[in-house]
Amino acid sequence: MRKMNKITTESSESTEREVDPLTGKIIGACIDVHRALGPGLLELTYEECLIYELRLKQLKVDSQKSLPVVYKDVMLDCGYRVDLFVDDQIIVEVKSVASLAQIHEAQLLSYLRLSGCRVGLLINFNVQCLKDGIRRMVI
């Protein structure tokens, strides 16, 4: 029988101890970008500026990282691309949309499952107050 992952928007105690300082740095960088640029720009603009900010904070950032699907012990490139993969621990999906939809959350959850990562951030920069555009997901 396959074990189902528990999906939550809050972290377990052990994950929080390990990852919370890193998510704090990432969110801080997002706030810096949002304060400088405000809402209304293209997703790619926020992504590039966020990469710059994260690297200023000495974080390792991979952008548009390919996420293969393992099917019958074969790794297949099915076109999945993670916006940002930070310190080999956290997936960050950058959006600039009117409002986050369930499909955006489903996308991040799929990426978490496929990658084996436990923590992901969904950031919508197209909001007046950035805290309204942040979703932290843990599986």
N, CA, C and O atoms as CSV, one atom per row, in Angstrom:
chain,resi,resn,atom,element,x,y,z
A,1,MET,N,N,0.849,-1.182,0.000
A,1,MET,CA,C,0.000,0.000,0.000
A,1,MET,C,C,0.889,1.237,0.000
A,1,MET,O,O,1.901,1.291,0.698
A,2,ARG,N,N,0.504,2.208,-0.776
A,2,ARG,CA,C,1.273,3.446,-0.890
A,2,ARG,C,C,0.917,4.388,0.246
A,2,ARG,O,O,-0.258,4.627,0.524
A,3,LYS,N,N,1.941,4.920,0.898
A,3,LYS,CA,C,1.733,5.871,1.983
A,3,LYS,C,C,1.397,7.231,1.389
A,3,LYS,O,O,2.095,7.699,0.489
A,4,MET,N,N,0.358,7.861,1.870
A,4,MET,CA,C,-0.037,9.186,1.394
A,4,MET,C,C,0.720,10.251,2.180
A,4,MET,O,O,0.856,10.156,3.399
A,5,ASN,N,N,1.202,11.247,1.481
A,5,ASN,CA,C,1.873,12.367,2.132
A,5,ASN,C,C,0.844,13.281,2.762
A,5,ASN,O,O,-0.208,13.546,2.180
A,6,LYS,N,N,1.150,13.754,3.935
A,6,LYS,CA,C,0.304,14.755,4.575
A,6,LYS,C,C,0.692,16.111,4.002
A,6,LYS,O,O,1.863,16.490,4.012
A,7,ILE,N,N,-0.286,16.823,3.513
A,7,ILE,CA,C,-0.033,18.131,2.915
A,7,ILE,C,C,-0.567,19.196,3.855
A,7,ILE,O,O,-1.709,19.127,4.307
A,8,THR,N,N,0.263,20.170,4.139
A,8,THR,CA,C,-0.137,21.226,5.054
A,8,THR,C,C,0.513,22.532,4.626
A,8,THR,O,O,1.493,22.538,3.881
A,9,THR,N,N,-0.037,23.618,5.097
A,9,THR,CA,C,0.611,24.903,4.849
A,9,THR,C,C,1.445,25.325,6.053
A,9,THR,O,O,2.015,26.416,6.065
A,10,GLU,N,N,1.516,24.477,7.047
A,10,GLU,CA,C,2.370,24.736,8.194
A,10,GLU,C,C,3.365,23.601,8.307
A,10,GLU,O,O,3.095,22.482,7.871
A,11,SER,N,N,4.507,23.885,8.886
A,11,SER,CA,C,5.563,22.890,8.915
A,11,SER,C,C,5.520,22.056,10.182
A,11,SER,O,O,4.968,22.466,11.204
A,12,SER,N,N,6.120,20.866,10.091
A,12,SER,CA,C,6.323,20.067,11.281
A,12,SER,C,C,7.437,20.720,12.080
A,12,SER,O,O,8.171,21.559,11.557
A,13,GLU,N,N,7.566,20.345,13.328
A,13,GLU,CA,C,8.569,20.967,14.190
A,13,GLU,C,C,9.983,20.749,13.666
A,13,GLU,O,O,10.786,21.683,13.662
A,14,SER,N,N,10.305,19.526,13.220
A,14,SER,CA,C,11.665,19.258,12.741
A,14,SER,C,C,11.953,20.003,11.445
A,14,SER,O,O,13.043,20.550,11.275
A,15,THR,N,N,11.001,20.030,10.542
A,15,THR,CA,C,11.202,20.765,9.292
A,15,THR,C,C,11.367,22.241,9.578
A,15,THR,O,O,12.207,22.905,8.971
A,16,GLU,N,N,10.575,22.757,10.494
A,16,GLU,CA,C,10.650,24.183,10.818
A,16,GLU,C,C,12.029,24.546,11.340
A,16,GLU,O,O,12.577,25.584,10.969
A,17,ARG,N,N,12.598,23.701,12.202
A,17,ARG,CA,C,13.936,23.979,12.736
A,17,ARG,C,C,14.977,24.007,11.629
A,17,ARG,O,O,15.873,24.850,11.641
A,18,GLU,N,N,14.864,23.084,10.665
A,18,GLU,CA,C,15.862,22.968,9.615
A,18,GLU,C,C,15.696,24.024,8.527
A,18,GLU,O,O,16.688,24.559,8.032
A,19,VAL,N,N,14.463,24.331,8.149
A,19,VAL,CA,C,14.202,25.106,6.944
A,19,VAL,C,C,13.704,26.513,7.228
A,19,VAL,O,O,13.826,27.383,6.366
A,20,ASP,N,N,13.147,26.767,8.406
A,20,ASP,CA,C,12.525,28.057,8.669
A,20,ASP,C,C,13.472,29.240,8.497
A,20,ASP,O,O,13.052,30.250,7.932
A,21,PRO,N,N,14.733,29.176,8.954
A,21,PRO,CA,C,15.630,30.313,8.696
A,21,PRO,C,C,15.830,30.561,7.199
A,21,PRO,O,O,15.935,31.708,6.765
A,22,LEU,N,N,15.882,29.496,6.423
A,22,LEU,CA,C,16.052,29.638,4.979
A,22,LEU,C,C,14.808,30.236,4.336
A,22,LEU,O,O,14.922,31.117,3.484
A,23,THR,N,N,13.624,29.776,4.725
A,23,THR,CA,C,12.404,30.367,4.160
A,23,THR,C,C,12.302,31.827,4.569
A,23,THR,O,O,11.810,32.654,3.800
A,24,GLY,N,N,12.759,32.151,5.768
A,24,GLY,CA,C,12.767,33.541,6.208
A,24,GLY,C,C,13.649,34.412,5.329
A,24,GLY,O,O,13.276,35.534,4.986
A,25,LYS,N,N,14.824,33.898,4.962
A,25,LYS,CA,C,15.716,34.644,4.064
A,25,LYS,C,C,15.083,34.827,2.692
A,25,LYS,O,O,15.176,35.897,2.092
A,26,ILE,N,N,14.436,33.770,2.202
A,26,ILE,CA,C,13.802,33.843,0.882
A,26,ILE,C,C,12.666,34.858,0.896
A,26,ILE,O,O,12.559,35.691,-0.005
A,27,ILE,N,N,11.823,34.788,1.914
A,27,ILE,CA,C,10.703,35.728,2.016
A,27,ILE,C,C,11.226,37.154,2.176
A,27,ILE,O,O,10.663,38.087,1.603
A,28,GLY,N,N,12.292,37.328,2.946
A,28,GLY,CA,C,12.902,38.653,3.084
A,28,GLY,C,C,13.371,39.201,1.746
A,28,GLY,O,O,13.194,40.385,1.458
A,29,ALA,N,N,13.969,38.344,0.932
A,29,ALA,CA,C,14.406,38.766,-0.403
A,29,ALA,C,C,13.206,39.127,-1.271
A,29,ALA,O,O,13.261,40.087,-2.041
A,30,CYS,N,N,12.123,38.363,-1.151
A,30,CYS,CA,C,10.895,38.664,-1.900
A,30,CYS,C,C,10.343,40.029,-1.503
A,30,CYS,O,O,9.904,40.804,-2.353
A,31,ILE,N,N,10.371,40.310,-0.214
A,31,ILE,CA,C,9.891,41.603,0.279
A,31,ILE,C,C,10.746,42.735,-0.291
A,31,ILE,O,O,10.217,43.768,-0.702
A,32,ASP,N,N,12.062,42.543,-0.315
A,32,ASP,CA,C,12.955,43.563,-0.881
A,32,ASP,C,C,12.614,43.842,-2.341
A,32,ASP,O,O,12.550,44.998,-2.760
A,33,VAL,N,N,12.395,42.779,-3.112
A,33,VAL,CA,C,12.060,42.932,-4.532
A,33,VAL,C,C,10.722,43.646,-4.685
A,33,VAL,O,O,10.586,44.559,-5.499
A,34,HIS,N,N,9.736,43.223,-3.898
A,34,HIS,CA,C,8.395,43.814,-4.006
A,34,HIS,C,C,8.406,45.287,-3.604
A,34,HIS,O,O,7.740,46.108,-4.235
A,35,ARG,N,N,9.155,45.623,-2.563
A,35,ARG,CA,C,9.251,47.036,-2.145
A,35,ARG,C,C,9.867,47.893,-3.246
A,35,ARG,O,O,9.452,49.032,-3.464
A,36,ALA,N,N,10.851,47.342,-3.930
A,36,ALA,CA,C,11.540,48.111,-4.973
A,36,ALA,C,C,10.717,48.240,-6.249
A,36,ALA,O,O,10.733,49.289,-6.894
A,37,LEU,N,N,10.001,47.188,-6.615
A,37,LEU,CA,C,9.313,47.169,-7.910
A,37,LEU,C,C,7.801,47.360,-7.834
A,37,LEU,O,O,7.187,47.850,-8.782
A,38,GLY,N,N,7.198,46.971,-6.702
A,38,GLY,CA,C,5.740,47.023,-6.598
A,38,GLY,C,C,5.084,45.957,-7.458
A,38,GLY,O,O,5.772,45.160,-8.096
A,39,PRO,N,N,3.750,45.939,-7.479
A,39,PRO,CA,C,3.027,44.951,-8.290
A,39,PRO,C,C,2.929,45.386,-9.750
A,39,PRO,O,O,3.222,46.532,-10.093
A,40,GLY,N,N,2.511,44.449,-10.605
A,40,GLY,CA,C,2.141,44.798,-11.970
A,40,GLY,C,C,3.132,44.479,-13.066
A,40,GLY,O,O,2.853,44.738,-14.237
A,41,LEU,N,N,4.293,43.920,-12.717
A,41,LEU,CA,C,5.283,43.596,-13.743
A,41,LEU,C,C,5.180,42.127,-14.146
A,41,LEU,O,O,4.425,41.358,-13.552
A,42,LEU,N,N,5.940,41.760,-15.151
A,42,LEU,CA,C,5.948,40.377,-15.612
A,42,LEU,C,C,6.634,39.461,-14.601
A,42,LEU,O,O,7.539,39.873,-13.875
A,43,GLU,N,N,6.182,38.221,-14.576
A,43,GLU,CA,C,6.751,37.213,-13.681
A,43,GLU,C,C,8.268,37.106,-13.841
A,43,GLU,O,O,8.989,37.012,-12.848
A,44,LEU,N,N,8.747,37.120,-15.059
A,44,LEU,CA,C,10.177,36.977,-15.321
A,44,LEU,C,C,10.993,38.095,-14.671
A,44,LEU,O,O,12.114,37.858,-14.218
A,45,THR,N,N,10.449,39.290,-14.621
A,45,THR,CA,C,11.138,40.413,-13.986
A,45,THR,C,C,11.352,40.135,-12.504
A,45,THR,O,O,12.455,40.312,-11.986
A,46,TYR,N,N,10.291,39.696,-11.823
A,46,TYR,CA,C,10.409,39.383,-10.395
A,46,TYR,C,C,11.372,38.219,-10.170
A,46,TYR,O,O,12.168,38.231,-9.230
A,47,GLU,N,N,11.292,37.227,-11.032
A,47,GLU,CA,C,12.156,36.054,-10.895
A,47,GLU,C,C,13.631,36.445,-11.001
A,47,GLU,O,O,14.444,36.029,-10.176
A,48,GLU,N,N,13.975,37.235,-12.003
A,48,GLU,CA,C,15.374,37.646,-12.186
A,48,GLU,C,C,15.863,38.508,-11.019
A,48,GLU,O,O,16.987,38.338,-10.548
A,49,CYS,N,N,15.027,39.421,-10.561
A,49,CYS,CA,C,15.408,40.276,-9.426
A,49,CYS,C,C,15.533,39.458,-8.144
A,49,CYS,O,O,16.412,39.718,-7.322
A,50,LEU,N,N,14.659,38.474,-7.974
A,50,LEU,CA,C,14.726,37.614,-6.793
A,50,LEU,C,C,15.998,36.763,-6.818
A,50,LEU,O,O,16.636,36.580,-5.782
A,51,ILE,N,N,16.363,36.253,-7.965
A,51,ILE,CA,C,17.617,35.502,-8.084
A,51,ILE,C,C,18.787,36.379,-7.638
A,51,ILE,O,O,19.655,35.932,-6.888
A,52,TYR,N,N,18.804,37.617,-8.099
A,52,TYR,CA,C,19.863,38.556,-7.726
A,52,TYR,C,C,19.901,38.755,-6.205
A,52,TYR,O,O,20.968,38.688,-5.594
A,53,GLU,N,N,18.743,38.997,-5.603
A,53,GLU,CA,C,18.672,39.221,-4.147
A,53,GLU,C,C,19.124,37.993,-3.364
A,53,GLU,O,O,19.859,38.116,-2.384
A,54,LEU,N,N,18.691,36.821,-3.788
A,54,LEU,CA,C,19.056,35.594,-3.075
A,54,LEU,C,C,20.560,35.346,-3.153
A,54,LEU,O,O,21.171,34.902,-2.181
A,55,ARG,N,N,21.140,35.626,-4.284
A,55,ARG,CA,C,22.591,35.449,-4.426
A,55,ARG,C,C,23.353,36.477,-3.601
A,55,ARG,O,O,24.439,36.185,-3.101
A,56,LEU,N,N,22.797,37.680,-3.453
A,56,LEU,CA,C,23.409,38.664,-2.550
A,56,LEU,C,C,23.449,38.141,-1.118
A,56,LEU,O,O,24.347,38.481,-0.347
A,57,LYS,N,N,22.467,37.313,-0.770
A,57,LYS,CA,C,22.398,36.722,0.571
A,57,LYS,C,C,23.211,35.433,0.660
A,57,LYS,O,O,23.081,34.671,1.618
A,58,GLN,N,N,24.053,35.197,-0.353
A,58,GLN,CA,C,24.941,34.031,-0.392
A,58,GLN,C,C,24.195,32.697,-0.459
A,58,GLN,O,O,24.685,31.683,0.037
A,59,LEU,N,N,23.019,32.700,-1.068
A,59,LEU,CA,C,22.255,31.469,-1.236
A,59,LEU,C,C,22.499,30.901,-2.629
A,59,LEU,O,O,22.662,31.644,-3.597
A,60,LYS,N,N,22.520,29.584,-2.715
A,60,LYS,CA,C,22.657,28.913,-4.008
A,60,LYS,C,C,21.285,28.887,-4.671
A,60,LYS,O,O,20.304,28.453,-4.067
A,61,VAL,N,N,21.224,29.349,-5.907
A,61,VAL,CA,C,19.945,29.420,-6.618
A,61,VAL,C,C,20.095,28.790,-7.997
A,61,VAL,O,O,20.948,29.191,-8.789
A,62,ASP,N,N,19.256,27.803,-8.268
A,62,ASP,CA,C,19.132,27.248,-9.615
A,62,ASP,C,C,17.814,27.754,-10.169
A,62,ASP,O,O,16.782,27.655,-9.505
A,63,SER,N,N,17.837,28.298,-11.386
A,63,SER,CA,C,16.596,28.801,-11.976
A,63,SER,C,C,16.190,27.948,-13.172
A,63,SER,O,O,17.027,27.430,-13.911
A,64,GLN,N,N,14.878,27.820,-13.335
A,64,GLN,CA,C,14.290,27.025,-14.414
A,64,GLN,C,C,14.913,25.633,-14.469
A,64,GLN,O,O,15.273,25.126,-15.532
A,65,LYS,N,N,15.023,25.042,-13.292
A,65,LYS,CA,C,15.621,23.708,-13.168
A,65,LYS,C,C,14.652,22.652,-13.681
A,65,LYS,O,O,13.478,22.633,-13.313
A,66,SER,N,N,15.162,21.784,-14.528
A,66,SER,CA,C,14.360,20.694,-15.077
A,66,SER,C,C,14.001,19.715,-13.964
A,66,SER,O,O,14.835,19.381,-13.123
A,67,LEU,N,N,12.766,19.266,-13.968
A,67,LEU,CA,C,12.288,18.324,-12.966
A,67,LEU,C,C,11.799,17.070,-13.689
A,67,LEU,O,O,10.681,17.047,-14.205
A,68,PRO,N,N,12.629,16.032,-13.727
A,68,PRO,CA,C,12.246,14.837,-14.472
A,68,PRO,C,C,11.176,14.023,-13.748
A,68,PRO,O,O,10.996,14.133,-12.535
A,69,VAL,N,N,10.487,13.221,-14.515
A,69,VAL,CA,C,9.516,12.271,-13.983
A,69,VAL,C,C,10.152,10.893,-14.091
A,69,VAL,O,O,10.661,10.523,-15.148
A,70,VAL,N,N,10.124,10.131,-12.997
A,70,VAL,CA,C,10.638,8.766,-13.035
A,70,VAL,C,C,9.461,7.843,-13.301
A,70,VAL,O,O,8.524,7.751,-12.508
A,71,TYR,N,N,9.534,7.169,-14.425
A,71,TYR,CA,C,8.477,6.248,-14.837
A,71,TYR,C,C,9.116,4.912,-15.185
A,71,TYR,O,O,9.935,4.822,-16.100
A,72,LYS,N,N,8.734,3.877,-14.446
A,72,LYS,CA,C,9.288,2.529,-14.647
A,72,LYS,C,C,10.814,2.565,-14.654
A,72,LYS,O,O,11.470,2.015,-15.538
A,73,ASP,N,N,11.352,3.231,-13.638
A,73,ASP,CA,C,12.798,3.347,-13.429
A,73,ASP,C,C,13.536,4.105,-14.528
A,73,ASP,O,O,14.757,3.996,-14.642
A,74,VAL,N,N,12.814,4.865,-15.328
A,74,VAL,CA,C,13.432,5.680,-16.374
A,74,VAL,C,C,13.122,7.145,-16.083
A,74,VAL,O,O,11.975,7.505,-15.821
A,75,MET,N,N,14.158,7.989,-16.132
A,75,MET,CA,C,13.953,9.424,-15.922
A,75,MET,C,C,13.573,10.069,-17.248
A,75,MET,O,O,14.315,9.989,-18.226
A,76,LEU,N,N,12.410,10.708,-17.268
A,76,LEU,CA,C,11.889,11.340,-18.476
A,76,LEU,C,C,11.763,12.843,-18.271
A,76,LEU,O,O,11.292,13.298,-17.228
A,77,ASP,N,N,12.180,13.601,-19.258
A,77,ASP,CA,C,11.988,15.048,-19.211
A,77,ASP,C,C,10.628,15.345,-19.825
A,77,ASP,O,O,10.450,15.297,-21.042
A,78,CYS,N,N,9.675,15.653,-18.957
A,78,CYS,CA,C,8.300,15.910,-19.405
A,78,CYS,C,C,7.989,17.400,-19.473
A,78,CYS,O,O,6.831,17.795,-19.606
A,79,GLY,N,N,9.023,18.218,-19.381
A,79,GLY,CA,C,8.822,19.655,-19.535
A,79,GLY,C,C,8.584,20.421,-18.253
A,79,GLY,O,O,8.352,21.629,-18.297
A,80,TYR,N,N,8.634,19.747,-17.101
A,80,TYR,CA,C,8.448,20.466,-15.842
A,80,TYR,C,C,9.699,21.273,-15.535
A,80,TYR,O,O,10.818,20.771,-15.645
A,81,ARG,N,N,9.499,22.535,-15.145
A,81,ARG,CA,C,10.599,23.426,-14.791
A,81,ARG,C,C,10.238,24.148,-13.496
A,81,ARG,O,O,9.193,24.790,-13.390
A,82,VAL,N,N,11.121,24.027,-12.527
A,82,VAL,CA,C,10.953,24.717,-11.251
A,82,VAL,C,C,11.507,26.126,-11.423
A,82,VAL,O,O,12.628,26.295,-11.900
A,83,ASP,N,N,10.729,27.143,-11.037
A,83,ASP,CA,C,11.216,28.520,-11.180
A,83,ASP,C,C,12.553,28.695,-10.470
A,83,ASP,O,O,13.551,29.056,-11.094
A,84,LEU,N,N,12.569,28.436,-9.159
A,84,LEU,CA,C,13.795,28.565,-8.374
A,84,LEU,C,C,13.935,27.381,-7.431
A,84,LEU,O,O,12.960,26.928,-6.830
A,85,PHE,N,N,15.155,26.889,-7.312
A,85,PHE,CA,C,15.479,25.834,-6.357
A,85,PHE,C,C,16.595,26.403,-5.496
A,85,PHE,O,O,17.714,26.593,-5.972
A,86,VAL,N,N,16.294,26.677,-4.226
A,86,VAL,CA,C,17.197,27.425,-3.356
A,86,VAL,C,C,17.893,26.494,-2.370
A,86,VAL,O,O,17.247,25.734,-1.650
A,87,ASP,N,N,19.205,26.567,-2.351
A,87,ASP,CA,C,20.058,25.776,-1.451
A,87,ASP,C,C,19.735,24.284,-1.479
A,87,ASP,O,O,19.874,23.599,-0.467
A,88,ASP,N,N,19.312,23.789,-2.617
A,88,ASP,CA,C,18.969,22.372,-2.789
A,88,ASP,C,C,17.940,21.893,-1.769
A,88,ASP,O,O,17.910,20.713,-1.421
A,89,GLN,N,N,17.092,22.812,-1.288
A,89,GLN,CA,C,16.119,22.462,-0.256
A,89,GLN,C,C,14.708,22.951,-0.530
A,89,GLN,O,O,13.743,22.253,-0.222
A,90,ILE,N,N,14.574,24.135,-1.103
A,90,ILE,CA,C,13.253,24.767,-1.186
A,90,ILE,C,C,12.945,25.145,-2.631
A,90,ILE,O,O,13.761,25.752,-3.324
A,91,ILE,N,N,11.739,24.769,-3.062
A,91,ILE,CA,C,11.245,25.160,-4.378
A,91,ILE,C,C,10.473,26.461,-4.220
A,91,ILE,O,O,9.626,26.586,-3.335
A,92,VAL,N,N,10.768,27.430,-5.082
A,92,VAL,CA,C,10.051,28.703,-5.081
A,92,VAL,C,C,9.406,28.877,-6.448
A,92,VAL,O,O,10.087,28.880,-7.473
A,93,GLU,N,N,8.087,29.023,-6.452
A,93,GLU,CA,C,7.348,29.304,-7.677
A,93,GLU,C,C,6.921,30.764,-7.641
A,93,GLU,O,O,6.233,31.197,-6.716
A,94,VAL,N,N,7.329,31.511,-8.644
A,94,VAL,CA,C,7.060,32.944,-8.736
A,94,VAL,C,C,5.869,33.168,-9.653
A,94,VAL,O,O,5.807,32.621,-10.754
A,95,LYS,N,N,4.921,33.982,-9.187
A,95,LYS,CA,C,3.737,34.320,-9.982
A,95,LYS,C,C,3.542,35.829,-9.983
A,95,LYS,O,O,4.009,36.538,-9.091
A,96,SER,N,N,2.841,36.300,-11.005
A,96,SER,CA,C,2.387,37.682,-11.065
A,96,SER,C,C,0.997,37.647,-11.689
A,96,SER,O,O,0.813,37.940,-12.870
A,97,VAL,N,N,0.027,37.280,-10.858
A,97,VAL,CA,C,-1.350,37.054,-11.310
A,97,VAL,C,C,-2.318,37.837,-10.423
A,97,VAL,O,O,-1.955,38.276,-9.332
A,98,ALA,N,N,-3.553,38.006,-10.901
A,98,ALA,CA,C,-4.560,38.747,-10.137
A,98,ALA,C,C,-4.772,38.119,-8.763
A,98,ALA,O,O,-4.873,38.831,-7.763
A,99,SER,N,N,-4.840,36.796,-8.710
A,99,SER,CA,C,-4.932,36.096,-7.429
A,99,SER,C,C,-4.467,34.659,-7.623
A,99,SER,O,O,-4.613,34.083,-8.701
A,100,LEU,N,N,-3.910,34.097,-6.568
A,100,LEU,CA,C,-3.469,32.712,-6.637
A,100,LEU,C,C,-4.687,31.805,-6.723
A,100,LEU,O,O,-5.683,32.019,-6.032
A,101,ALA,N,N,-4.602,30.804,-7.565
A,101,ALA,CA,C,-5.694,29.852,-7.751
A,101,ALA,C,C,-5.248,28.472,-7.272
A,101,ALA,O,O,-4.068,28.236,-7.016
A,102,GLN,N,N,-6.216,27.573,-7.158
A,102,GLN,CA,C,-5.897,26.212,-6.727
A,102,GLN,C,C,-4.908,25.539,-7.670
A,102,GLN,O,O,-4.096,24.724,-7.234
A,103,ILE,N,N,-4.967,25.867,-8.943
A,103,ILE,CA,C,-4.045,25.263,-9.909
A,103,ILE,C,C,-2.597,25.638,-9.613
A,103,ILE,O,O,-1.691,24.846,-9.869
A,104,HIS,N,N,-2.370,26.833,-9.079
A,104,HIS,CA,C,-1.011,27.243,-8.712
A,104,HIS,C,C,-0.503,26.419,-7.529
A,104,HIS,O,O,0.650,25.990,-7.504
A,105,GLU,N,N,-1.389,26.205,-6.546
A,105,GLU,CA,C,-1.018,25.376,-5.401
A,105,GLU,C,C,-0.792,23.936,-5.836
A,105,GLU,O,O,0.145,23.287,-5.372
A,106,ALA,N,N,-1.646,23.430,-6.727
A,106,ALA,CA,C,-1.498,22.063,-7.231
A,106,ALA,C,C,-0.174,21.903,-7.974
A,106,ALA,O,O,0.484,20.868,-7.865
A,107,GLN,N,N,0.210,22.924,-8.724
A,107,GLN,CA,C,1.488,22.893,-9.442
A,107,GLN,C,C,2.646,22.747,-8.464
A,107,GLN,O,O,3.524,21.907,-8.659
A,108,LEU,N,N,2.651,23.563,-7.412
A,108,LEU,CA,C,3.728,23.492,-6.429
A,108,LEU,C,C,3.731,22.142,-5.723
A,108,LEU,O,O,4.794,21.558,-5.515
A,109,LEU,N,N,2.562,21.643,-5.354
A,109,LEU,CA,C,2.494,20.335,-4.700
A,109,LEU,C,C,3.026,19.234,-5.612
A,109,LEU,O,O,3.718,18.326,-5.151
A,110,SER,N,N,2.710,19.308,-6.887
A,110,SER,CA,C,3.238,18.326,-7.844
A,110,SER,C,C,4.759,18.396,-7.895
A,110,SER,O,O,5.430,17.364,-7.908
A,111,TYR,N,N,5.296,19.592,-7.923
A,111,TYR,CA,C,6.746,19.758,-7.956
A,111,TYR,C,C,7.393,19.211,-6.686
A,111,TYR,O,O,8.457,18.596,-6.743
A,112,LEU,N,N,6.751,19.435,-5.548
A,112,LEU,CA,C,7.285,18.902,-4.294
A,112,LEU,C,C,7.302,17.378,-4.328
A,112,LEU,O,O,8.294,16.757,-3.947
A,113,ARG,N,N,6.219,16.783,-4.778
A,113,ARG,CA,C,6.151,15.316,-4.847
A,113,ARG,C,C,7.182,14.752,-5.821
A,113,ARG,O,O,7.878,13.789,-5.498
A,114,LEU,N,N,7.284,15.344,-7.005
A,114,LEU,CA,C,8.215,14.842,-8.016
A,114,LEU,C,C,9.672,14.989,-7.592
A,114,LEU,O,O,10.507,14.148,-7.924
A,115,SER,N,N,9.973,16.049,-6.865
A,115,SER,CA,C,11.359,16.341,-6.488
A,115,SER,C,C,11.790,15.660,-5.200
A,115,SER,O,O,12.983,15.454,-4.973
A,116,GLY,N,N,10.826,15.308,-4.353
A,116,GLY,CA,C,11.170,14.782,-3.043
A,116,GLY,C,C,11.435,15.874,-2.020
A,116,GLY,O,O,11.741,15.576,-0.866
A,117,CYS,N,N,11.323,17.131,-2.425
A,117,CYS,CA,C,11.471,18.248,-1.480
A,117,CYS,C,C,10.257,18.292,-0.569
A,117,CYS,O,O,9.166,17.870,-0.954
A,118,ARG,N,N,10.447,18.796,0.620
A,118,ARG,CA,C,9.341,18.875,1.568
A,118,ARG,C,C,8.717,20.256,1.641
A,118,ARG,O,O,7.544,20.383,1.991
A,119,VAL,N,N,9.484,21.302,1.314
A,119,VAL,CA,C,9.008,22.669,1.521
A,119,VAL,C,C,9.057,23.455,0.213
A,119,VAL,O,O,10.025,23.387,-0.543
A,120,GLY,N,N,7.976,24.203,-0.027
A,120,GLY,CA,C,7.920,25.064,-1.196
A,120,GLY,C,C,7.246,26.378,-0.867
A,120,GLY,O,O,6.425,26.461,0.046
A,121,LEU,N,N,7.601,27.398,-1.620
A,121,LEU,CA,C,6.983,28.713,-1.473
A,121,LEU,C,C,6.347,29.108,-2.797
A,121,LEU,O,O,6.955,28.980,-3.860
A,122,LEU,N,N,5.125,29.583,-2.714
A,122,LEU,CA,C,4.403,30.119,-3.861
A,122,LEU,C,C,4.275,31.612,-3.600
A,122,LEU,O,O,3.633,32.023,-2.633
A,123,ILE,N,N,4.882,32.427,-4.458
A,123,ILE,CA,C,4.938,33.869,-4.233
A,123,ILE,C,C,4.250,34.590,-5.385
A,123,ILE,O,O,4.667,34.476,-6.538
A,124,ASN,N,N,3.187,35.339,-5.066
A,124,ASN,CA,C,2.506,36.168,-6.058
A,124,ASN,C,C,2.891,37.626,-5.816
A,124,ASN,O,O,2.508,38.217,-4.806
A,125,PHE,N,N,3.645,38.194,-6.742
A,125,PHE,CA,C,4.106,39.571,-6.599
A,125,PHE,C,C,3.065,40.600,-7.027
A,125,PHE,O,O,3.260,41.794,-6.799
A,126,ASN,N,N,1.976,40.174,-7.636
A,126,ASN,CA,C,0.974,41.116,-8.145
A,126,ASN,C,C,-0.087,41.431,-7.086
A,126,ASN,O,O,-1.287,41.326,-7.336
A,127,VAL,N,N,0.383,41.818,-5.906
A,127,VAL,CA,C,-0.488,42.195,-4.790
A,127,VAL,C,C,0.052,43.487,-4.187
A,127,VAL,O,O,1.238,43.791,-4.311
A,128,GLN,N,N,-0.822,44.241,-3.536
A,128,GLN,CA,C,-0.378,45.477,-2.889
A,128,GLN,C,C,0.513,45.188,-1.687
A,128,GLN,O,O,1.531,45.851,-1.485
A,129,CYS,N,N,0.124,44.189,-0.886
A,129,CYS,CA,C,0.884,43.795,0.301
A,129,CYS,C,C,1.386,42.368,0.076
A,129,CYS,O,O,0.583,41.445,-0.058
A,130,LEU,N,N,2.695,42.183,0.033
A,130,LEU,CA,C,3.245,40.889,-0.354
A,130,LEU,C,C,2.807,39.755,0.558
A,130,LEU,O,O,2.672,38.621,0.099
A,131,LYS,N,N,2.580,40.031,1.842
A,131,LYS,CA,C,2.178,38.937,2.732
A,131,LYS,C,C,0.884,38.274,2.260
A,131,LYS,O,O,0.629,37.115,2.589
A,132,ASP,N,N,0.068,38.995,1.494
A,132,ASP,CA,C,-1.158,38.413,0.944
A,132,ASP,C,C,-0.881,37.497,-0.244
A,132,ASP,O,O,-1.776,36.783,-0.695
A,133,GLY,N,N,0.342,37.510,-0.751
A,133,GLY,CA,C,0.686,36.709,-1.921
A,133,GLY,C,C,1.624,35.553,-1.629
A,133,GLY,O,O,2.163,34.948,-2.556
A,134,ILE,N,N,1.827,35.235,-0.358
A,134,ILE,CA,C,2.778,34.182,0.010
A,134,ILE,C,C,2.040,32.949,0.520
A,134,ILE,O,O,1.184,33.048,1.399
A,135,ARG,N,N,2.375,31.791,-0.037
A,135,ARG,CA,C,1.871,30.501,0.449
A,135,ARG,C,C,3.085,29.613,0.709
A,135,ARG,O,O,3.920,29.420,-0.174
A,136,ARG,N,N,3.177,29.082,1.905
A,136,ARG,CA,C,4.247,28.141,2.263
A,136,ARG,C,C,3.610,26.772,2.359
A,136,ARG,O,O,2.642,26.587,3.097
A,137,MET,N,N,4.138,25.815,1.627
A,137,MET,CA,C,3.549,24.482,1.605
A,137,MET,C,C,4.581,23.452,2.037
A,137,MET,O,O,5.746,23.509,1.643
A,138,VAL,N,N,4.130,22.512,2.853
A,138,VAL,CA,C,4.983,21.442,3.368
A,138,VAL,C,C,4.273,20.117,3.136
A,138,VAL,O,O,3.085,19.979,3.426
A,139,ILE,N,N,5.010,19.144,2.609
A,139,ILE,CA,C,4.418,17.804,2.484
A,139,ILE,C,C,5.177,16.834,3.360
A,139,ILE,O,O,4.842,15.650,3.403
